C-alpha cells in the first residue's frame, strides 16, 4: 500500500493520493473476489462425504447448481466496471490483466493438483490475487528490467509444466 500511496493522480483528486489508495483497495478486493465465481462455475467443486464435517462443507458443492452463466457474467462485469470507474485507465488495465491471469492460472493449478476447487483453495486464490493486484497497481512496468522478468518467468514456466503433467 505504501507504493500505491506514491502514485500521483492526474488531476489530483479531492483527497490527494489517499483517493488512489482507497480506490486500489476497493478494486483489489472486488477483482480478487470475482475470480472465485468463474472457478466454481468452470471447475468441479470437490466434496468429501466421508469427512466428519462433510454435510456442513459439501452444501457449497451442491449450491453450484444455481450458479448460471448470467450470474458469472454479472459478477465479472461488475468487477470490471468497478475497476474502470475507480482507477485511472492504465492502472485499471494492469489490475484487470493481473486478476485474469491469476484466475486462469489458479484454475489450471487447482484442476491439475486437486482435480477441481474447494473452499480453502478459493480463499487462498482470493488472497494471492489481491496481493498480486496491489503489486501490479504499484509496479513501475514502464521502467522494468526485461532481463529480470525473463529470469523470473523461467521458474514460473517450470511450475506450470510440472502441474500440467499431473
Sine and cosine of phi, psi and omega as CSV:
sin_phi,cos_phi,sin_psi,cos_psi,sin_omega,cos_omega
0.00,0.00,-0.51,0.86,-0.01,-1.00
-0.89,0.46,-0.62,0.78,0.03,-1.00
-0.94,0.34,-0.55,0.83,0.04,-1.00
-0.91,0.41,-0.59,0.81,0.00,-1.00
-0.91,0.42,-0.37,0.93,0.01,-1.00
-0.98,0.20,-0.26,0.97,0.03,-1.00
-0.93,0.37,0.57,-0.82,0.03,-1.00
-0.96,-0.26,0.63,-0.78,0.09,-1.00
-1.00,-0.06,0.67,-0.75,0.04,-1.00
-0.86,-0.52,0.92,-0.38,-0.12,0.99
-0.96,0.27,0.37,-0.93,0.00,-1.00
-0.86,0.51,0.70,-0.72,0.01,-1.00
-0.98,0.21,0.06,-1.00,-0.03,-1.00
-0.87,0.50,-0.60,0.80,-0.03,-1.00
-0.99,-0.12,0.16,0.99,0.01,-1.00
0.94,0.35,-0.68,-0.73,-0.05,-1.00
-0.96,0.27,-0.30,0.95,0.04,-1.00
-0.91,0.42,-0.44,0.90,0.03,-1.00
-0.90,0.44,-0.68,0.73,-0.01,-1.00
-0.95,0.32,-0.54,0.84,0.04,-1.00
-0.92,0.39,-0.74,0.67,0.01,-1.00
-0.89,0.46,-0.67,0.74,0.03,-1.00
-0.90,0.44,-0.63,0.77,0.01,-1.00
-0.90,0.43,-0.62,0.78,0.02,-1.00
-0.91,0.41,-0.69,0.73,0.02,-1.00
-0.89,0.45,-0.70,0.72,-0.01,-1.00
-0.92,0.40,-0.69,0.73,0.00,-1.00
-0.87,0.50,-0.68,0.74,-0.01,-1.00
-0.95,0.32,-0.66,0.75,-0.04,-1.00
-0.94,0.34,-0.68,0.73,0.00,-1.00
-0.93,0.37,-0.64,0.77,-0.03,-1.00
-0.92,0.39,-0.62,0.79,0.02,-1.00
-0.95,0.30,-0.43,0.90,0.03,-1.00
-0.95,0.31,-0.22,0.98,0.04,-1.00
-0.96,0.28,-0.43,0.90,-0.07,-1.00
-0.93,0.36,-0.60,0.80,-0.09,-1.00
-0.91,0.42,-0.76,0.65,0.06,-1.00
-0.90,0.44,-0.55,0.84,0.03,-1.00
-0.90,0.44,-0.67,0.74,0.02,-1.00
-0.93,0.37,-0.58,0.82,-0.05,-1.00
-0.96,0.28,-0.68,0.73,-0.12,-0.99
-1.00,-0.01,-0.31,0.95,-0.04,-1.00
-0.87,-0.50,0.42,-0.91,0.02,-1.00
-0.92,0.40,0.66,-0.75,0.12,-0.99
-1.00,-0.06,0.85,-0.53,-0.11,-0.99
-0.99,0.15,0.78,-0.62,0.05,-1.00
-0.89,-0.46,0.45,-0.89,-0.01,-1.00
-0.74,-0.68,0.98,-0.20,-0.03,-1.00
-0.97,0.26,-0.35,0.94,-0.03,-1.00
-0.99,0.12,-0.22,0.98,0.00,-1.00
-0.94,0.33,0.57,-0.82,0.01,-1.00
-0.88,0.48,-0.52,0.85,0.00,-1.00
-0.98,-0.19,0.31,0.95,-0.09,-1.00
-0.84,0.55,-0.68,0.73,0.00,-1.00
-0.89,0.45,-0.56,0.83,-0.03,-1.00
-0.95,0.30,-0.70,0.72,-0.08,-1.00
-1.00,0.05,-0.47,0.88,-0.08,-1.00
-0.96,0.28,-0.20,0.98,0.01,-1.00
-0.88,0.47,-0.49,0.87,-0.01,-1.00
-0.92,0.38,-0.60,0.80,0.06,-1.00
-0.89,0.45,-0.56,0.83,0.03,-1.00
-0.97,0.23,-0.48,0.88,-0.04,-1.00
-0.96,0.27,-0.18,0.98,0.02,-1.00
-0.93,0.37,-0.25,0.97,0.04,-1.00
-0.88,0.48,-0.55,0.84,-0.05,-1.00
-1.00,0.06,-0.04,1.00,-0.02,-1.00
-1.00,0.02,0.99,-0.17,-0.02,-1.00
-0.99,-0.17,0.06,-1.00,-0.04,-1.00
-0.91,0.41,-0.46,0.89,0.03,-1.00
-0.91,0.41,-0.69,0.72,0.01,-1.00
-0.93,0.37,-0.60,0.80,0.05,-1.00
-0.90,0.43,-0.72,0.69,0.01,-1.00
-0.89,0.46,-0.66,0.75,0.02,-1.00
-0.88,0.47,-0.69,0.73,0.01,-1.00
-0.88,0.47,-0.75,0.66,-0.05,-1.00
-0.92,0.38,-0.71,0.71,-0.03,-1.00
-0.91,0.41,-0.64,0.77,0.01,-1.00
-0.91,0.40,-0.60,0.80,0.06,-1.00
-0.92,0.40,-0.62,0.79,0.03,-1.00
-0.91,0.41,-0.69,0.73,0.01,-1.00
-0.89,0.46,-0.67,0.74,0.04,-1.00
-0.86,0.51,-0.70,0.71,-0.01,-1.00
-0.90,0.44,-0.69,0.72,-0.04,-1.00
-0.94,0.35,-0.51,0.86,0.02,-1.00
-0.99,0.14,-0.50,0.86,-0.14,-0.99
-1.00,0.00,-0.47,0.88,-0.08,-1.00
-0.89,-0.46,0.36,-0.93,0.18,-0.98
-0.86,0.52,0.43,-0.90,-0.17,-0.99
-0.84,0.54,-0.68,0.73,-0.03,-1.00
-0.92,0.38,-0.63,0.78,0.03,-1.00
-0.94,0.33,-0.61,0.79,0.04,-1.00
-0.90,0.44,-0.66,0.75,0.02,-1.00
-0.90,0.44,-0.66,0.75,0.05,-1.00
-0.87,0.48,-0.69,0.72,-0.01,-1.00
-0.92,0.39,-0.64,0.77,0.01,-1.00
-0.91,0.41,-0.68,0.73,0.04,-1.00
-0.89,0.45,-0.67,0.74,0.01,-1.00
-0.89,0.45,-0.73,0.68,-0.01,-1.00
-0.90,0.44,-0.63,0.77,0.03,-1.00
-0.90,0.44,-0.72,0.69,0.01,-1.00
-0.89,0.45,-0.69,0.72,0.01,-1.00
-0.89,0.46,-0.68,0.73,0.02,-1.00
-0.91,0.42,-0.68,0.73,0.00,-1.00
-0.91,0.42,-0.73,0.68,0.00,-1.00
-0.92,0.39,-0.58,0.81,0.05,-1.00
-0.90,0.43,-0.65,0.76,0.04,-1.00
-0.89,0.45,-0.69,0.72,0.04,-1.00
-0.89,0.46,-0.71,0.70,-0.02,-1.00
-0.90,0.43,-0.76,0.65,-0.01,-1.00
-0.88,0.47,-0.64,0.77,0.00,-1.00
-0.94,0.35,-0.62,0.78,-0.05,-1.00
-0.98,0.19,-0.56,0.83,-0.04,-1.00
-1.00,-0.02,-0.74,0.67,-0.10,-1.00
-0.99,-0.11,-0.38,0.92,-0.11,-0.99
1.00,0.06,0.25,0.97,-0.02,-1.00
0.38,-0.93,-0.51,-0.86,0.00,-1.00
-0.79,-0.61,0.41,-0.91,0.11,-0.99
-0.68,-0.74,0.18,-0.98,-0.09,-1.00
-0.86,0.51,-0.70,0.71,0.00,-1.00
-0.90,0.44,-0.62,0.79,0.03,-1.00
-0.91,0.42,-0.65,0.76,0.03,-1.00
-0.90,0.43,-0.65,0.76,0.04,-1.00
-0.89,0.45,-0.67,0.74,0.04,-1.00
-0.91,0.41,-0.62,0.79,0.04,-1.00
-0.89,0.46,-0.67,0.74,0.02,-1.00
-0.88,0.47,-0.73,0.68,-0.03,-1.00
-0.89,0.45,-0.72,0.69,-0.03,-1.00
-0.93,0.36,-0.60,0.80,0.03,-1.00
-0.92,0.40,-0.64,0.77,0.02,-1.00
-0.88,0.47,-0.69,0.72,0.05,-1.00
-0.89,0.46,-0.67,0.74,0.01,-1.00
-0.90,0.44,-0.59,0.81,0.03,-1.00
-0.91,0.41,-0.69,0.72,0.04,-1.00
-0.87,0.49,-0.64,0.77,0.04,-1.00
-0.92,0.40,-0.62,0.78,-0.01,-1.00
-0.94,0.35,-0.57,0.82,0.02,-1.00
-0.94,0.33,-0.64,0.77,-0.08,-1.00
-1.00,0.02,-0.14,0.99,-0.04,-1.00
-0.96,0.27,0.51,-0.86,0.05,-1.00
-0.98,-0.20,1.00,0.08,-0.10,-1.00
-0.98,0.18,-0.28,0.96,-0.01,-1.00
-0.97,0.24,-0.43,0.90,0.03,-1.00
-0.93,-0.37,0.45,0.89,-0.07,-1.00
-0.96,0.30,0.53,-0.85,0.07,-1.00
-1.00,0.05,0.95,-0.32,-0.08,-1.00
-0.91,0.41,-0.50,0.86,0.05,-1.00
-0.91,0.42,-0.66,0.75,0.02,-1.00
-0.92,0.39,-0.63,0.78,0.04,-1.00
-0.91,0.41,-0.61,0.79,0.04,-1.00
-0.91,0.42,-0.65,0.76,0.04,-1.00
-0.91,0.41,-0.53,0.85,0.04,-1.00
-0.96,0.29,-0.52,0.86,-0.02,-1.00
-0.95,0.31,-0.44,0.90,-0.04,-1.00
-0.89,0.45,-0.78,0.62,0.05,-1.00
-0.89,0.46,-0.56,0.83,0.04,-1.00
-0.90,0.44,-0.65,0.76,0.03,-1.00
-0.92,0.39,-0.60,0.80,0.04,-1.00
-0.90,0.44,-0.70,0.72,0.02,-1.00
-0.88,0.48,-0.69,0.73,0.01,-1.00
-0.90,0.44,-0.64,0.77,0.03,-1.00
-0.91,0.41,-0.66,0.75,0.02,-1.00
-0.91,0.42,-0.69,0.73,-0.01,-1.00
-0.92,0.39,-0.58,0.82,-0.06,-1.00
-0.96,0.27,-0.31,0.95,-0.02,-1.00
-1.00,0.06,-0.17,0.99,-0.01,-1.00
-0.99,0.16,0.00,0.00,0.00,0.00
